[in-house]
Amino acid sequence: MLALSPPKNKTELRGLVGMINYYRDMWKGRSSMLAPLTSMCGKNEKIEWTEQMQEAFEMVKTKILNEAMLAHPDFSKPFDVHMDSSDYQ
């Protein structure tokens, strides 16, 4: 399992949610999976780590491990390469 511990404060929680949102196009249902975590990111929200938040955290770790991994292509199968050639990134 990914060596990632639950966030201890709002700054760490926002960092975690930001990291997950970076991979937003890689899996479906991301927003509903993150809902328990993002609900605590508000300015006036107090972080109270619940079982529901722990479950969401574990699902996020599993998704990162299973779907955000890079691998060499299987050259015996067709694949597409998509690139961004913008001036900004």
C-alpha positions, 0 to 999 in steps of 0.5 A: 500500500502507498506510504501516505498517512492521513492529513493532520491539518487543513493544509495537508488535507488541501494538499492531498485534495490538490494532488488528487485533482491533478489526476482528475482525468484518470478515473471516473467518480473522483468527485464523489470519492473525494466528497468526504475529504473536500467537505472539510477543506472549507475556510470555516470547517473544522477537521474531524477525521471520521470513518467515512473520511478514512474510507475515502482516503483509502479509496484514493490511495488505491486509485493512485496505485492502480490507475495513475501508474506509468508503464511501458507500452505493449508494442505488440498492441496499438496505442496512441500518444497525445502531447500538449504543444502549448506555449504555457506548459 
